[in-house]
Amino acid sequence: LIAVKTSHKEAPPATGEKETDCPKEEPLEKALKTTTVDMEVGEFQGHKVSVWDLLHSKYIPEENRKELLE
């Protein structure tokens, strides 16, 4: 079983303020790093793990990771 939890604690930028130092993929990467899952199997058993860490674990082959990230 996997339980997904997301964190929405960050406030949006103020009006007129731009995030110019952020690459295009950063919002996706940030979302994957702040969304956690409760793992009940494998090396992550009993821990909350970010989706980013799970994607980059041995459980997701590189070719599948690229496909999922697209």
PDB file of N, CA, C and O in Angstrom:
ATOM      1  N   LEU A   1       0.830  -1.189   0.000  1.00  0.00           N
ATOM      2  CA  LEU A   1       0.000   0.000   0.000  1.00  0.00           C
ATOM      3  C   LEU A   1       0.865   1.239   0.000  1.00  0.00           C
ATOM      4  O   LEU A   1       1.923   1.269   0.628  1.00  0.00           O
ATOM      5  N   ILE A   2       0.418   2.250  -0.698  1.00  0.00           N
ATOM      6  CA  ILE A   2       1.128   3.525  -0.758  1.00  0.00           C
ATOM      7  C   ILE A   2       0.137   4.636  -0.458  1.00  0.00           C
ATOM      8  O   ILE A   2      -0.917   4.714  -1.088  1.00  0.00           O
ATOM      9  N   ALA A   3       0.464   5.490   0.492  1.00  0.00           N
ATOM     10  CA  ALA A   3      -0.356   6.657   0.818  1.00  0.00           C
ATOM     11  C   ALA A   3       0.394   7.892   0.357  1.00  0.00           C
ATOM     12  O   ALA A   3       1.560   8.075   0.709  1.00  0.00           O
ATOM     13  N   VAL A   4      -0.250   8.735  -0.417  1.00  0.00           N
ATOM     14  CA  VAL A   4       0.397   9.918  -0.969  1.00  0.00           C
ATOM     15  C   VAL A   4      -0.023  11.158  -0.197  1.00  0.00           C
ATOM     16  O   VAL A   4      -1.205  11.366   0.077  1.00  0.00           O
ATOM     17  N   LYS A   5       0.965  11.980   0.150  1.00  0.00           N
ATOM     18  CA  LYS A   5       0.705  13.245   0.834  1.00  0.00           C
ATOM     19  C   LYS A   5       1.474  14.336   0.116  1.00  0.00           C
ATOM     20  O   LYS A   5       2.640  14.150  -0.231  1.00  0.00           O
ATOM     21  N   THR A   6       0.835  15.468  -0.109  1.00  0.00           N
ATOM     22  CA  THR A   6       1.513  16.590  -0.745  1.00  0.00           C
ATOM     23  C   THR A   6       1.603  17.751   0.223  1.00  0.00           C
ATOM     24  O   THR A   6       0.795  17.888   1.142  1.00  0.00           O
ATOM     25  N   SER A   7       2.606  18.585  -0.005  1.00  0.00           N
ATOM     26  CA  SER A   7       2.817  19.752   0.839  1.00  0.00           C
ATOM     27  C   SER A   7       2.508  20.996   0.023  1.00  0.00           C
ATOM     28  O   SER A   7       3.104  21.213  -1.032  1.00  0.00           O
ATOM     29  N   HIS A   8       1.584  21.810   0.504  1.00  0.00           N
ATOM     30  CA  HIS A   8       1.203  23.043  -0.188  1.00  0.00           C
ATOM     31  C   HIS A   8       1.464  24.238   0.714  1.00  0.00           C
ATOM     32  O   HIS A   8       0.677  25.185   0.721  1.00  0.00           O
ATOM     33  N   LYS A   9       2.542  24.217   1.469  1.00  0.00           N
ATOM     34  CA  LYS A   9       2.824  25.248   2.447  1.00  0.00           C
ATOM     35  C   LYS A   9       3.470  26.491   1.855  1.00  0.00           C
ATOM     36  O   LYS A   9       3.481  27.538   2.503  1.00  0.00           O
ATOM     37  N   GLU A  10       4.008  26.407   0.646  1.00  0.00           N
ATOM     38  CA  GLU A  10       4.708  27.545   0.075  1.00  0.00           C
ATOM     39  C   GLU A  10       3.724  28.558  -0.493  1.00  0.00           C
ATOM     40  O   GLU A  10       2.783  28.192  -1.197  1.00  0.00           O
ATOM     41  N   ALA A  11       3.940  29.817  -0.190  1.00  0.00           N
ATOM     42  CA  ALA A  11       3.080  30.891  -0.695  1.00  0.00           C
ATOM     43  C   ALA A  11       3.465  31.226  -2.130  1.00  0.00           C
ATOM     44  O   ALA A  11       4.638  31.128  -2.489  1.00  0.00           O
ATOM     45  N   PRO A  12       2.498  31.619  -2.955  1.00  0.00           N
ATOM     46  CA  PRO A  12       2.813  32.006  -4.328  1.00  0.00           C
ATOM     47  C   PRO A  12       3.612  33.309  -4.329  1.00  0.00           C
ATOM     48  O   PRO A  12       3.548  34.074  -3.367  1.00  0.00           O
ATOM     49  N   PRO A  13       4.379  33.573  -5.425  1.00  0.00           N
ATOM     50  CA  PRO A  13       5.158  34.805  -5.479  1.00  0.00           C
ATOM     51  C   PRO A  13       4.256  36.033  -5.475  1.00  0.00           C
ATOM     52  O   PRO A  13       3.120  35.985  -5.946  1.00  0.00           O
ATOM     53  N   ALA A  14       4.771  37.127  -4.940  1.00  0.00           N
ATOM     54  CA  ALA A  14       4.017  38.383  -4.900  1.00  0.00           C
ATOM     55  C   ALA A  14       3.766  38.881  -6.316  1.00  0.00           C
ATOM     56  O   ALA A  14       4.508  38.540  -7.237  1.00  0.00           O
ATOM     57  N   THR A  15       2.721  39.688  -6.492  1.00  0.00           N
ATOM     58  CA  THR A  15       2.374  40.229  -7.804  1.00  0.00           C
ATOM     59  C   THR A  15       3.558  40.968  -8.392  1.00  0.00           C
ATOM     60  O   THR A  15       4.190  41.786  -7.723  1.00  0.00           O
ATOM     61  N   GLY A  16       3.851  40.674  -9.646  1.00  0.00           N
ATOM     62  CA  GLY A  16       4.963  41.329 -10.331  1.00  0.00           C
ATOM     63  C   GLY A  16       6.297  40.640 -10.098  1.00  0.00           C
ATOM     64  O   GLY A  16       7.277  40.949 -10.776  1.00  0.00           O
ATOM     65  N   GLU A  17       6.350  39.726  -9.163  1.00  0.00           N
ATOM     66  CA  GLU A  17       7.586  39.018  -8.856  1.00  0.00           C
ATOM     67  C   GLU A  17       7.684  37.797  -9.756  1.00  0.00           C
ATOM     68  O   GLU A  17       6.725  37.034  -9.875  1.00  0.00           O
ATOM     69  N   LYS A  18       8.839  37.607 -10.390  1.00  0.00           N
ATOM     70  CA  LYS A  18       9.031  36.483 -11.297  1.00  0.00           C
ATOM     71  C   LYS A  18      10.094  35.556 -10.747  1.00  0.00           C
ATOM     72  O   LYS A  18      11.019  35.986 -10.058  1.00  0.00           O
ATOM     73  N   GLU A  19       9.949  34.276 -11.061  1.00  0.00           N
ATOM     74  CA  GLU A  19      10.958  33.295 -10.686  1.00  0.00           C
ATOM     75  C   GLU A  19      11.877  33.084 -11.882  1.00  0.00           C
ATOM     76  O   GLU A  19      11.767  32.075 -12.580  1.00  0.00           O
ATOM     77  N   THR A  20      12.772  34.017 -12.121  1.00  0.00           N
ATOM     78  CA  THR A  20      13.622  33.981 -13.305  1.00  0.00           C
ATOM     79  C   THR A  20      14.795  33.033 -13.173  1.00  0.00           C
ATOM     80  O   THR A  20      15.364  32.626 -14.186  1.00  0.00           O
ATOM     81  N   ASP A  21      15.177  32.665 -11.957  1.00  0.00           N
ATOM     82  CA  ASP A  21      16.321  31.789 -11.769  1.00  0.00           C
ATOM     83  C   ASP A  21      15.944  30.309 -11.773  1.00  0.00           C
ATOM     84  O   ASP A  21      16.792  29.467 -11.480  1.00  0.00           O
ATOM     85  N   CYS A  22      14.695  29.972 -12.097  1.00  0.00           N
ATOM     86  CA  CYS A  22      14.225  28.598 -12.075  1.00  0.00           C
ATOM     87  C   CYS A  22      14.123  28.036 -13.492  1.00  0.00           C
ATOM     88  O   CYS A  22      13.494  28.648 -14.355  1.00  0.00           O
ATOM     89  N   PRO A  23      14.732  26.882 -13.739  1.00  0.00           N
ATOM     90  CA  PRO A  23      14.553  26.237 -15.039  1.00  0.00           C
ATOM     91  C   PRO A  23      13.128  25.713 -15.188  1.00  0.00           C
ATOM     92  O   PRO A  23      12.391  25.604 -14.208  1.00  0.00           O
ATOM     93  N   LYS A  24      12.751  25.390 -16.420  1.00  0.00           N
ATOM     94  CA  LYS A  24      11.397  24.923 -16.720  1.00  0.00           C
ATOM     95  C   LYS A  24      10.971  23.723 -15.887  1.00  0.00           C
ATOM     96  O   LYS A  24       9.841  23.681 -15.400  1.00  0.00           O
ATOM     97  N   GLU A  25      11.854  22.751 -15.717  1.00  0.00           N
ATOM     98  CA  GLU A  25      11.502  21.522 -15.032  1.00  0.00           C
ATOM     99  C   GLU A  25      11.405  21.675 -13.518  1.00  0.00           C
ATOM    100  O   GLU A  25      10.895  20.775 -12.852  1.00  0.00           O
ATOM    101  N   GLU A  26      11.865  22.754 -12.971  1.00  0.00           N
ATOM    102  CA  GLU A  26      11.909  22.881 -11.514  1.00  0.00           C
ATOM    103  C   GLU A  26      10.556  22.735 -10.829  1.00  0.00           C
ATOM    104  O   GLU A  26      10.499  22.063  -9.799  1.00  0.00           O
ATOM    105  N   PRO A  27       9.461  23.316 -11.324  1.00  0.00           N
ATOM    106  CA  PRO A  27       8.175  23.108 -10.637  1.00  0.00           C
ATOM    107  C   PRO A  27       7.796  21.631 -10.545  1.00  0.00           C
ATOM    108  O   PRO A  27       7.278  21.188  -9.520  1.00  0.00           O
ATOM    109  N   LEU A  28       8.049  20.871 -11.602  1.00  0.00           N
ATOM    110  CA  LEU A  28       7.761  19.440 -11.585  1.00  0.00           C
ATOM    111  C   LEU A  28       8.671  18.745 -10.589  1.00  0.00           C
ATOM    112  O   LEU A  28       8.215  17.933  -9.784  1.00  0.00           O
ATOM    113  N   GLU A  29       9.953  19.063 -10.641  1.00  0.00           N
ATOM    114  CA  GLU A  29      10.911  18.451  -9.723  1.00  0.00           C
ATOM    115  C   GLU A  29      10.552  18.779  -8.272  1.00  0.00           C
ATOM    116  O   GLU A  29      10.607  17.914  -7.398  1.00  0.00           O
ATOM    117  N   LYS A  30      10.191  20.016  -8.032  1.00  0.00           N
ATOM    118  CA  LYS A  30       9.818  20.447  -6.678  1.00  0.00           C
ATOM    119  C   LYS A  30       8.582  19.684  -6.200  1.00  0.00           C
ATOM    120  O   LYS A  30       8.522  19.251  -5.049  1.00  0.00           O
ATOM    121  N   ALA A  31       7.601  19.522  -7.084  1.00  0.00           N
ATOM    122  CA  ALA A  31       6.383  18.786  -6.729  1.00  0.00           C
ATOM    123  C   ALA A  31       6.712  17.335  -6.397  1.00  0.00           C
ATOM    124  O   ALA A  31       6.167  16.775  -5.446  1.00  0.00           O
ATOM    125  N   LEU A  32       7.599  16.728  -7.174  1.00  0.00           N
ATOM    126  CA  LEU A  32       7.970  15.337  -6.926  1.00  0.00           C
ATOM    127  C   LEU A  32       8.758  15.188  -5.631  1.00  0.00           C
ATOM    128  O   LEU A  32       8.673  14.157  -4.964  1.00  0.00           O
ATOM    129  N   LYS A  33       9.525  16.215  -5.273  1.00  0.00           N
ATOM    130  CA  LYS A  33      10.309  16.157  -4.044  1.00  0.00           C
ATOM    131  C   LYS A  33       9.462  16.442  -2.803  1.00  0.00           C
ATOM    132  O   LYS A  33       9.802  15.978  -1.714  1.00  0.00           O
ATOM    133  N   THR A  34       8.370  17.193  -2.943  1.00  0.00           N
ATOM    134  CA  THR A  34       7.539  17.526  -1.788  1.00  0.00           C
ATOM    135  C   THR A  34       6.358  16.581  -1.610  1.00  0.00           C
ATOM    136  O   THR A  34       5.704  16.602  -0.567  1.00  0.00           O
ATOM    137  N   THR A  35       6.076  15.755  -2.607  1.00  0.00           N
ATOM    138  CA  THR A  35       5.016  14.755  -2.485  1.00  0.00           C
ATOM    139  C   THR A  35       5.639  13.489  -1.914  1.00  0.00           C
ATOM    140  O   THR A  35       6.583  12.943  -2.484  1.00  0.00           O
ATOM    141  N   THR A  36       5.111  13.026  -0.791  1.00  0.00           N
ATOM    142  CA  THR A  36       5.686  11.846  -0.154  1.00  0.00           C
ATOM    143  C   THR A  36       4.694  10.689  -0.164  1.00  0.00           C
ATOM    144  O   THR A  36       3.479  10.875  -0.235  1.00  0.00           O
ATOM    145  N   VAL A  37       5.253   9.507  -0.090  1.00  0.00           N
ATOM    146  CA  VAL A  37       4.445   8.288  -0.008  1.00  0.00           C
ATOM    147  C   VAL A  37       4.897   7.483   1.196  1.00  0.00           C
ATOM    148  O   VAL A  37       6.085   7.445   1.516  1.00  0.00           O
ATOM    149  N   ASP A  38       3.952   6.840   1.862  1.00  0.00           N
ATOM    150  CA  ASP A  38       4.266   5.922   2.955  1.00  0.00           C
ATOM    151  C   ASP A  38       4.495   4.555   2.329  1.00  0.00           C
ATOM    152  O   ASP A  38       3.580   3.979   1.740  1.00  0.00           O
ATOM    153  N   MET A  39       5.694   4.042   2.452  1.00  0.00           N
ATOM    154  CA  MET A  39       6.015   2.751   1.844  1.00  0.00           C
ATOM    155  C   MET A  39       5.863   1.636   2.864  1.00  0.00           C
ATOM    156  O   MET A  39       6.236   1.781   4.029  1.00  0.00           O
ATOM    157  N   GLU A  40       5.310   0.520   2.406  1.00  0.00           N
ATOM    158  CA  GLU A  40       5.123  -0.623   3.286  1.00  0.00           C
ATOM    159  C   GLU A  40       5.871  -1.849   2.788  1.00  0.00           C
ATOM    160  O   GLU A  40       5.654  -2.953   3.287  1.00  0.00           O
ATOM    161  N   VAL A  41       6.755  -1.665   1.805  1.00  0.00           N
ATOM    162  CA  VAL A  41       7.553  -2.777   1.280  1.00  0.00           C
ATOM    163  C   VAL A  41       8.957  -2.294   0.946  1.00  0.00           C
ATOM    164  O   VAL A  41       9.211  -1.093   0.850  1.00  0.00           O
ATOM    165  N   GLY A  42       9.860  -3.244   0.772  1.00  0.00           N
ATOM    166  CA  GLY A  42      11.208  -2.932   0.314  1.00  0.00           C
ATOM    167  C   GLY A  42      12.043  -2.149   1.309  1.00  0.00           C
ATOM    168  O   GLY A  42      11.723  -2.078   2.496  1.00  0.00           O
ATOM    169  N   GLU A  43      13.120  -1.562   0.805  1.00  0.00           N
ATOM    170  CA  GLU A  43      14.067  -0.844   1.662  1.00  0.00           C
ATOM    171  C   GLU A  43      13.468   0.393   2.316  1.00  0.00           C
ATOM    172  O   GLU A  43      14.004   0.881   3.311  1.00  0.00           O
ATOM    173  N   PHE A  44      12.360   0.912   1.773  1.00  0.00           N
ATOM    174  CA  PHE A  44      11.720   2.104   2.325  1.00  0.00           C
ATOM    175  C   PHE A  44      10.606   1.771   3.316  1.00  0.00           C
ATOM    176  O   PHE A  44       9.894   2.668   3.766  1.00  0.00           O
ATOM    177  N   GLN A  45      10.451   0.511   3.656  1.00  0.00           N
ATOM    178  CA  GLN A  45       9.356   0.070   4.517  1.00  0.00           C
ATOM    179  C   GLN A  45       9.301   0.876   5.815  1.00  0.00           C
ATOM    180  O   GLN A  45      10.298   1.030   6.521  1.00  0.00           O
ATOM    181  N   GLY A  46       8.094   1.387   6.104  1.00  0.00           N
ATOM    182  CA  GLY A  46       7.882   2.142   7.327  1.00  0.00           C
ATOM    183  C   GLY A  46       8.365   3.579   7.270  1.00  0.00           C
ATOM    184  O   GLY A  46       8.379   4.264   8.293  1.00  0.00           O
ATOM    185  N   HIS A  47       8.761   4.049   6.097  1.00  0.00           N
ATOM    186  CA  HIS A  47       9.269   5.414   5.957  1.00  0.00           C
ATOM    187  C   HIS A  47       8.422   6.201   4.974  1.00  0.00           C
ATOM    188  O   HIS A  47       7.774   5.635   4.094  1.00  0.00           O
ATOM    189  N   LYS A  48       8.439   7.523   5.140  1.00  0.00           N
ATOM    190  CA  LYS A  48       7.847   8.409   4.147  1.00  0.00           C
ATOM    191  C   LYS A  48       8.955   8.757   3.160  1.00  0.00           C
ATOM    192  O   LYS A  48      10.030   9.209   3.556  1.00  0.00           O
ATOM    193  N   VAL A  49       8.691   8.546   1.890  1.00  0.00           N
ATOM    194  CA  VAL A  49       9.690   8.749   0.857  1.00  0.00           C
ATOM    195  C   VAL A  49       9.120   9.695  -0.182  1.00  0.00           C
ATOM    196  O   VAL A  49       7.949   9.586  -0.544  1.00  0.00           O
ATOM    197  N   SER A  50       9.938  10.626  -0.670  1.00  0.00           N
ATOM    198  CA  SER A  50       9.455  11.524  -1.717  1.00  0.00           C
ATOM    199  C   SER A  50       9.307  10.736  -3.013  1.00  0.00           C
ATOM    200  O   SER A  50      10.029   9.767  -3.249  1.00  0.00           O
ATOM    201  N   VAL A  51       8.373  11.158  -3.841  1.00  0.00           N
ATOM    202  CA  VAL A  51       8.175  10.509  -5.140  1.00  0.00           C
ATOM    203  C   VAL A  51       9.467  10.612  -5.948  1.00  0.00           C
ATOM    204  O   VAL A  51       9.804   9.693  -6.695  1.00  0.00           O
ATOM    205  N   TRP A  52      10.191  11.722  -5.805  1.00  0.00           N
ATOM    206  CA  TRP A  52      11.467  11.920  -6.501  1.00  0.00           C
ATOM    207  C   TRP A  52      12.463  10.818  -6.111  1.00  0.00           C
ATOM    208  O   TRP A  52      13.090  10.208  -6.977  1.00  0.00           O
ATOM    209  N   ASP A  53      12.604  10.569  -4.803  1.00  0.00           N
ATOM    210  CA  ASP A  53      13.521   9.529  -4.339  1.00  0.00           C
ATOM    211  C   ASP A  53      13.074   8.151  -4.808  1.00  0.00           C
ATOM    212  O   ASP A  53      13.903   7.317  -5.170  1.00  0.00           O
ATOM    213  N   LEU A  54      11.779   7.914  -4.802  1.00  0.00           N
ATOM    214  CA  LEU A  54      11.257   6.632  -5.262  1.00  0.00           C
ATOM    215  C   LEU A  54      11.543   6.441  -6.747  1.00  0.00           C
ATOM    216  O   LEU A  54      11.932   5.351  -7.166  1.00  0.00           O
ATOM    217  N   LEU A  55      11.353   7.493  -7.548  1.00  0.00           N
ATOM    218  CA  LEU A  55      11.640   7.408  -8.980  1.00  0.00           C
ATOM    219  C   LEU A  55      13.106   7.103  -9.252  1.00  0.00           C
ATOM    220  O   LEU A  55      13.435   6.434 -10.231  1.00  0.00           O
ATOM    221  N   HIS A  56      13.987   7.594  -8.385  1.00  0.00           N
ATOM    222  CA  HIS A  56      15.421   7.406  -8.585  1.00  0.00           C
ATOM    223  C   HIS A  56      15.977   6.243  -7.773  1.00  0.00           C
ATOM    224  O   HIS A  56      17.189   6.127  -7.591  1.00  0.00           O
ATOM    225  N   SER A  57      15.091   5.388  -7.290  1.00  0.00           N
ATOM    226  CA  SER A  57      15.531   4.211  -6.543  1.00  0.00           C
ATOM    227  C   SER A  57      15.729   3.042  -7.508  1.00  0.00           C
ATOM    228  O   SER A  57      15.441   3.133  -8.701  1.00  0.00           O
ATOM    229  N   LYS A  58      16.231   1.946  -6.948  1.00  0.00           N
ATOM    230  CA  LYS A  58      16.468   0.745  -7.761  1.00  0.00           C
ATOM    231  C   LYS A  58      15.170   0.095  -8.230  1.00  0.00           C
ATOM    232  O   LYS A  58      15.199  -0.793  -9.081  1.00  0.00           O
ATOM    233  N   TYR A  59      14.036   0.526  -7.688  1.00  0.00           N
ATOM    234  CA  TYR A  59      12.753  -0.078  -8.031  1.00  0.00           C
ATOM    235  C   TYR A  59      12.191   0.417  -9.370  1.00  0.00           C
ATOM    236  O   TYR A  59      11.315  -0.223  -9.951  1.00  0.00           O
ATOM    237  N   ILE A  60      12.691   1.545  -9.852  1.00  0.00           N
ATOM    238  CA  ILE A  60      12.225   2.101 -11.128  1.00  0.00           C
ATOM    239  C   ILE A  60      13.413   2.106 -12.096  1.00  0.00           C
ATOM    240  O   ILE A  60      14.346   2.888 -11.914  1.00  0.00           O
ATOM    241  N   PRO A  61      13.394   1.245 -13.124  1.00  0.00           N
ATOM    242  CA  PRO A  61      14.483   1.233 -14.112  1.00  0.00           C
ATOM    243  C   PRO A  61      14.583   2.581 -14.830  1.00  0.00           C
ATOM    244  O   PRO A  61      13.583   3.283 -14.984  1.00  0.00           O
ATOM    245  N   GLU A  62      15.788   2.939 -15.266  1.00  0.00           N
ATOM    246  CA  GLU A  62      16.040   4.247 -15.876  1.00  0.00           C
ATOM    247  C   GLU A  62      15.117   4.536 -17.057  1.00  0.00           C
ATOM    248  O   GLU A  62      14.611   5.651 -17.181  1.00  0.00           O
ATOM    249  N   GLU A  63      14.892   3.558 -17.920  1.00  0.00           N
ATOM    250  CA  GLU A  63      14.033   3.787 -19.086  1.00  0.00           C
ATOM    251  C   GLU A  63      12.590   4.089 -18.659  1.00  0.00           C
ATOM    252  O   GLU A  63      11.917   4.914 -19.276  1.00  0.00           O
ATOM    253  N   ASN A  64      12.126   3.426 -17.615  1.00  0.00           N
ATOM    254  CA  ASN A  64      10.782   3.697 -17.105  1.00  0.00           C
ATOM    255  C   ASN A  64      10.726   5.071 -16.432  1.00  0.00           C
ATOM    256  O   ASN A  64       9.731   5.786 -16.548  1.00  0.00           O
ATOM    257  N   ARG A  65      11.800   5.432 -15.729  1.00  0.00           N
ATOM    258  CA  ARG A  65      11.871   6.739 -15.064  1.00  0.00           C
ATOM    259  C   ARG A  65      11.729   7.867 -16.086  1.00  0.00           C
ATOM    260  O   ARG A  65      10.969   8.812 -15.876  1.00  0.00           O
ATOM    261  N   LYS A  66      12.466   7.759 -17.194  1.00  0.00           N
ATOM    262  CA  LYS A  66      12.403   8.791 -18.237  1.00  0.00           C
ATOM    263  C   LYS A  66      10.991   8.903 -18.792  1.00  0.00           C
ATOM    264  O   LYS A  66      10.494  10.006 -19.019  1.00  0.00           O
ATOM    265  N   GLU A  67      10.346   7.764 -19.011  1.00  0.00           N
ATOM    266  CA  GLU A  67       8.990   7.736 -19.536  1.00  0.00           C
ATOM    267  C   GLU A  67       8.021   8.396 -18.542  1.00  0.00           C
ATOM    268  O   GLU A  67       7.164   9.186 -18.939  1.00  0.00           O
ATOM    269  N   LEU A  68       8.160   8.073 -17.275  1.00  0.00           N
ATOM    270  CA  LEU A  68       7.281   8.653 -16.246  1.00  0.00           C
ATOM    271  C   LEU A  68       7.490  10.153 -16.106  1.00  0.00           C
ATOM    272  O   LEU A  68       6.527  10.892 -15.902  1.00  0.00           O
ATOM    273  N   LEU A  69       8.732  10.615 -16.213  1.00  0.00           N
ATOM    274  CA  LEU A  69       9.015  12.033 -16.077  1.00  0.00           C
ATOM    275  C   LEU A  69       8.515  12.861 -17.261  1.00  0.00           C
ATOM    276  O   LEU A  69       8.244  14.054 -17.127  1.00  0.00           O
ATOM    277  N   GLU A  70       8.399  12.214 -18.418  1.00  0.00           N
ATOM    278  CA  GLU A  70       7.864  12.922 -19.592  1.00  0.00           C
ATOM    279  C   GLU A  70       6.399  13.195 -19.397  1.00  0.00           C
ATOM    280  O   GLU A  70       5.759  13.781 -20.270  1.00  0.00           O
TER     281      GLU A  70
END
